[in-house]
Amino acid sequence: MYRNLRKLVYAAMCLALCLVLPFLTGQIPEIGKRLCPMHIPVLLCGFICGWPWGLLVGAVAPILRSVLFHMPVMYPNAVCMAFELAAYGAVAGILYKLLPRKPWNVYVSLICAMIAGRIVWGVVKWLLLGFAGNEFTFKMFLAGAFTDAIPGIILQIVLIPPIILALDRAGLVLNNGEANV
């Protein structure tokens, strides 16, 4: 029970970071939005708490932020982001649990989660815009998923693995059966 309570607290902290971090990065002209501030806590949640919590925080965060602060815009942005971030949290948690505990597997899990989430975002965006009678081209997908997100991609690759490795060494990662509780 104590383990589940810790996961709940960590997930709630990640959700709170999803709500607050965009305010901080929004103060940086030109690249603030491109730093993808909501992605970081969701990925951390997937690594730390496991895939169910990462999926839940990823699905809830953009919708909740849209309801509370009207950013991102609910349709189609927050809806697409909800699917994208849910995929991030789920894939990061699943791969981190399944792969051997080697430092390079943190990078493998992270990069696979980032690719999967961006593909999910593109498919959902294509479906939503298609149903509305709008076009979503492959060029628009590449721009939205990769080109515009380069600062965020770099930040995630630089920031997340050292955090996860440090938390794992400290026994604070709850995404495995051997974590110290």
Secondary structure as GFF3:
##gff-version 3
##sequence-region A 1 181
A	DSSP	alpha_helix	2	25	.	.	.	ID=ss1
A	DSSP	three_ten_helix	33	35	.	.	.	ID=ss2
A	DSSP	alpha_helix	39	49	.	.	.	ID=ss3
A	DSSP	alpha_helix	51	69	.	.	.	ID=ss4
A	DSSP	pi_helix	74	78	.	.	.	ID=ss5
A	DSSP	alpha_helix	79	98	.	.	.	ID=ss6
A	DSSP	alpha_helix	103	131	.	.	.	ID=ss7
A	DSSP	alpha_helix	138	142	.	.	.	ID=ss8
A	DSSP	pi_helix	143	147	.	.	.	ID=ss9
A	DSSP	alpha_helix	150	169	.	.	.	ID=ss10
###
